[in-house]
Amino acid sequence: MDSQAGQTAFDVAVVGAGAAGQMAAIAAAEEGRRVVLLEQMARPGLKILASGGGHCNLTNLVEPAVFIAAFGRQGRFMTAAMTAMGPTALRSLLASLGVPTIVRDRVYVWPASERSADVQAAHRRRIEQLGVTLRLGCLVRSLWIDSGRLMGVETASAERIAAEAVVLACGGKSWPTLGGTGGGYSLAGQAGMAIVEPLPALVALVTREQWPGRLAGVSLHNVRVRIELHGQDKTGLTGDVLMTERGISGPVVLNISGRVSQLLQQGPVPLRIELEAGIGETEWVRRLEGWRSSAGRRNVVNMLREHLPRSLCEVLCELAGVEGQTTMAQLPAANRDALAGVLGGLELTVTATEGFETAFVTRGGVKLQGVNPNTLESRSLAGLYLAGELLDLDGPSGGFNLQWAFASGWLAGKSAGRR
Ligand SMILES: Cc1cc2nc3c(=O)[nH]c(=O)nc-3n(C[C@H](O)[C@H](O)[C@H](O)COP(=O)(O)OP(=O)(O)OC[C@H]3O[C@@H](n4cnc5c(N)ncnc54)[C@H](O)[C@@H]3O)c2cc1C
């Protein structure tokens, strides 16, 4: 492409050097295109570096249909991208770039070195090898559109960068210190694309009840959490919950938080927690009765301690109005039932999330109806492509979100490069 006076010209400009943007730049450059990769932060790939606690759970081996279903009803949108760069292809690509991967728990894929820095370094090496121009500290302020035609982008320092195609890979609004500034929404909006309100997801929840704060740091294993509102999934999610200063977190809570975030727009959200998954109130009454016969001289807290952390047992007794030192033999039936009630269905009311500052991903974003899933090109502005968390798709924890960012970045970059 010819350079116009005072402007730098490229075939493809990629906005955002995260997982999606770096993949897009690599894919477009592999098509022989001149590519510029523009990143507002001082370093590329900050979220890759922070991912998985610095170890980077980069994808997983769940069945393709299950992977797609994990993103909800909109998951089908991902089919073409996942076909272009699914987990197997991603692992081969990384291996060819010097990053072999390993599988943990038969599902989750990590770099064999367990260092996310190695994943990021491999991307950077490939970008340099392919001659991609990487510009750091470069904030893209707007799309450059002339008479309805996409010409390139304009930076915050009013520099125009000409490009035949632009890939927006700006991420969402989560974790602003790692680049989640939400700037991509206004860029997509300029192209006439609709935005589904961004909300924090994979985020800790704040509860009205203050007792979780007394247990901050305590983990509960194999509990079942479900949203107690009409029309919500009655099965809920099973796994670990972590008590925090202001409420609850942990894998199960993070995975349910996107839905809670949406429901919070209508008001506080009641949750019900089975402290042992599958063991409801009736079964607890039976257990407590069994203890009365087999261990009548032991006190309530000591018996519960065999199943739950001590500090929680004390709180549970308080919530049920039971004196914890009471022996099992002396526990009145009304107290037994109250205790079984909290054990089989502890109630908590969520009043807020901990917000975008600590949300691992963003729910919402550029509306999928405005994007062609086979190319990831905008339906409202030719030559504009979108990838990654910027789009209205978010998955659970466990390598889902990075896999989507890599796959969509790859497809958007290939499509832009083949224009
Ligand atoms: C702490 C943390 C840990 C995580 N761990 C995992 C994990 O182990 N596994 C997993 O699957 N997912 C994980 N995630 C989620 C995953 O990292 C993200 O979903 C994924 O990185 C999104 O990639 P992306 O490229 O779409 O967006 P991002 O990684 O957010 O990249 C977008 C880039 O665009 C830049 N940008 C934005 N606007 C502009 C602009 N106007 N001009 C120039 N540059 C701009 C940003 O600075 C940023 O670098 C984690 C997230 C966090 C926050």
The ligand as a Gaussian input file, in Angstrom:
#p B3LYP/6-31G(d) Opt

LIG

0 1
 C       -5.766000     -11.612000      36.311000
 C       -6.385000     -12.388000      35.189000
 C       -6.119000     -13.748000      35.049000
 C       -6.719000     -14.480000      34.017000
 N       -6.404000     -15.801000      33.876000
 C       -6.930000     -16.500000      32.840000
 C       -6.561000     -17.864000      32.614000
 O       -5.706000     -18.441000      33.304000
 N       -7.174000     -18.518000      31.584000
 C       -8.083000     -17.907000      30.762000
 O       -8.593000     -18.551000      29.838000
 N       -8.427000     -16.610000      30.943000
 C       -7.859000     -15.904000      31.948000
 N       -8.198000     -14.579000      32.100000
 C       -9.064000     -13.934000      31.090000
 C       -8.230000     -13.664000      29.816000
 O       -6.961000     -13.192000      30.202000
 C       -8.907000     -12.654000      28.907000
 O      -10.219000     -13.055000      28.613000
 C       -8.124000     -12.514000      27.590000
 O       -6.790000     -12.171000      27.858000
 C       -8.762000     -11.468000      26.703000
 O       -7.904000     -11.257000      25.616000
 P       -8.147000     -10.028000      24.641000
 O       -6.956000      -9.988000      23.754000
 O       -9.477000     -10.096000      24.046000
 O       -8.146000      -8.738000      25.583000
 P       -6.965000      -8.145000      26.468000
 O       -6.040000      -9.187000      26.917000
 O       -7.630000      -7.299000      27.501000
 O       -6.174000      -7.233000      25.460000
 C       -6.698000      -6.019000      24.964000
 C       -5.539000      -5.078000      24.738000
 O       -6.016000      -3.927000      24.029000
 C       -5.388000      -2.771000      24.565000
 N       -6.243000      -1.639000      24.199000
 C       -7.542000      -1.433000      24.590000
 N       -8.027000      -0.316000      24.021000
 C       -7.017000       0.199000      23.260000
 C       -6.906000       1.361000      22.426000
 N       -7.942000       2.196000      22.260000
 N       -5.717000       1.591000      21.823000
 C       -4.667000       0.751000      21.979000
 N       -4.706000      -0.347000      22.756000
 C       -5.890000      -0.627000      23.376000
 C       -5.308000      -3.081000      26.045000
 O       -4.340000      -2.295000      26.690000
 C       -4.953000      -4.570000      26.043000
 O       -3.563000      -4.782000      26.018000
 C       -7.610000     -13.830000      33.125000
 C       -7.892000     -12.467000      33.268000
 C       -7.278000     -11.740000      34.273000
 C       -7.587000     -10.276000      34.399000

